[in-house]
Amino acid sequence: MQNLYSSLTELLGRPEADPAFVQGLAQLDDPPKLLRDREHHREHCFSNSGFSLSADQNGIKSAFLHIATVATESGSMKPFIGELPFGICTSDTREDVERKIGKKTDHSQLVPCQNTDVPMDYWDDYECDSLILRFMFCSDHPGISALSISLRKDAACLQQSSTV
């Protein structure tokens, strides 16, 4: 199987019935667990591989890579098993990520942390080609705690029109 990160990015915008979803992820030996199945949102969890995929009626919306999250700390999810883009390591700081991507963050925000003892987390968004990479840094954990990958809205429209 090719790089797991690349495989996940190729699934974005595709329907869940796409052969790439079914066949490609079958190679992981980590069958998906359906965590949420609502009318307009489904979430597939790959707990041994450390990621989840969110989908709606238009296809796979995003991939969430667990690195040092509440789920990995509790043992319900293993840390993401693949490599990160741009040579980024899980121990990298916000400054390291910016340097390796080669540009300043497109959007950064402080968000309340789930752990009430720790006041804030940083979420740094980078628009990289057709993707938005959201790196999450927890103030109580050195390095990256998670990475969310989604298609830029303009890229999603282009991809849908090209697959019709």
MARTORFI-780186 format. One line per field, with one value per residue (C-alpha): residue in one letter; z, x, y. Coordinates in steps of 0.02 Angstrom, whole numbers, plus 50000, padded with zeros to 5 digits. Layout:
type: (A, ...)
pz: (Z, ...)
px: (X, ...)
py: (Y, ...)
END
This chain:
type: (M, Q, N, L, Y, S, S, L, T, E, L, L, G, R, P, E, A, D, P, A, F, V, Q, G, L, A, Q, L, D, D, P, P, K, L, L, R, D, R, E, H, H, R, E, H, C, F, S, N, S, G, F, S, L, S, A, D, Q, N, G, I, K, S, A, F, L, H, I, A, T, V, A, T, E, S, G, S, M, K, P, F, I, G, E, L, P, F, G, I, C, T, S, D, T, R, E, D, V, E, R, K, I, G, K, K, T, D, H, S, Q, L, V, P, C, Q, N, T, D, V, P, M, D, Y, W, D, D, Y, E, C, D, S, L, I, L, R, F, M, F, C, S, D, H, P, G, I, S, A, L, S, I, S, L, R, K, D, A, A, C, L, Q, Q, S, S, T, V)
pz: (50000, 49961, 50098, 50212, 50216, 50025, 50021, 50141, 50043, 49884, 49967, 50006, 49905, 49845, 49889, 50022, 49892, 49789, 49760, 49829, 49997, 50002, 49927, 49980, 50163, 50166, 50151, 50324, 50414, 50520, 50474, 50498, 50641, 50607, 50755, 50697, 50570, 50560, 50414, 50353, 50440, 50461, 50547, 50513, 50643, 50609, 50789, 50756, 50621, 50718, 50606, 50570, 50413, 50411, 50270, 50215, 50067, 49950, 50004, 50120, 50195, 50306, 50387, 50569, 50621, 50807, 50875, 51059, 51084, 51223, 51124, 51113, 51297, 51348, 51237, 51129, 50979, 50934, 50872, 50683, 50600, 50441, 50397, 50400, 50248, 50216, 50326, 50480, 50639, 50780, 50899, 50791, 50863, 50780, 50716, 50647, 50551, 50478, 50423, 50345, 50251, 50194, 50233, 50375, 50439, 50341, 50498, 50681, 50830, 51014, 51068, 51239, 51284, 51338, 51492, 51606, 51691, 51527, 51459, 51271, 51118, 50955, 50789, 50641, 50465, 50308, 50133, 50035, 49854, 49863, 50048, 50215, 50346, 50525, 50648, 50829, 50968, 51148, 51279, 51395, 51263, 51167, 50979, 50871, 50954, 50796, 50612, 50518, 50327, 50218, 50042, 50015, 49969, 49795, 49768, 49823, 49692, 49557, 49606, 49607, 49436, 49363, 49429, 49361)
px: (50000, 50062, 50092, 49939, 49928, 49924, 49792, 49683, 49698, 49648, 49486, 49429, 49277, 49245, 49088, 49099, 49055, 49209, 49319, 49469, 49381, 49331, 49486, 49623, 49575, 49546, 49735, 49756, 49695, 49596, 49412, 49319, 49199, 49051, 49050, 48912, 48776, 48661, 48559, 48691, 48850, 48943, 49108, 49215, 49349, 49508, 49566, 49720, 49782, 49745, 49626, 49444, 49351, 49198, 49073, 48912, 48795, 48930, 49069, 49219, 49237, 49388, 49517, 49567, 49736, 49750, 49925, 49906, 49719, 49600, 49564, 49748, 49776, 49628, 49689, 49531, 49633, 49814, 49918, 49918, 50032, 50076, 50199, 50148, 50167, 50315, 50431, 50337, 50364, 50239, 50362, 50374, 50326, 50214, 50371, 50441, 50280, 50280, 50462, 50435, 50279, 50371, 50240, 50150, 49987, 49834, 49728, 49768, 49654, 49655, 49519, 49465, 49549, 49442, 49551, 49493, 49663, 49739, 49669, 49694, 49747, 49811, 49735, 49841, 49768, 49874, 49803, 49914, 49860, 49682, 49691, 49670, 49785, 49735, 49873, 49818, 49940, 49889, 49964, 49988, 50076, 50237, 50219, 50068, 49915, 49812, 49796, 49635, 49639, 49498, 49472, 49466, 49288, 49340, 49436, 49286, 49177, 49307, 49329, 49140, 49115, 49259, 49189, 49013)
py: (50000, 50175, 50302, 50302, 50492, 50497, 50360, 50458, 50620, 50529, 50474, 50651, 50702, 50524, 50427, 50293, 50161, 50207, 50053, 50150, 50163, 49982, 49901, 50020, 50027, 49839, 49821, 49898, 49742, 49866, 49852, 50016, 50038, 50149, 50270, 50386, 50356, 50505, 50564, 50687, 50627, 50464, 50433, 50280, 50241, 50142, 50123, 50014, 50134, 50294, 50387, 50419, 50474, 50586, 50575, 50657, 50629, 50700, 50583, 50581, 50756, 50740, 50628, 50650, 50581, 50543, 50571, 50619, 50639, 50592, 50432, 50384, 50426, 50315, 50172, 50168, 50225, 50193, 50340, 50366, 50237, 50334, 50469, 50651, 50767, 50882, 50778, 50835, 50733, 50713, 50797, 50954, 51123, 51251, 51338, 51175, 51142, 51317, 51298, 51126, 51178, 51334, 51463, 51551, 51479, 51537, 51539, 51509, 51505, 51468, 51347, 51287, 51123, 50975, 50961, 51102, 51112, 51170, 51332, 51325, 51227, 51300, 51252, 51306, 51292, 51282, 51284, 51167, 51144, 51075, 51030, 51115, 51042, 51085, 51047, 51040, 51078, 51044, 51155, 51004, 50897, 50935, 50922, 50888, 50812, 50785, 50828, 50856, 50849, 50913, 50977, 51164, 51215, 51273, 51110, 51006, 51092, 51062, 50879, 50847, 50925, 50824, 50659, 50687)
END
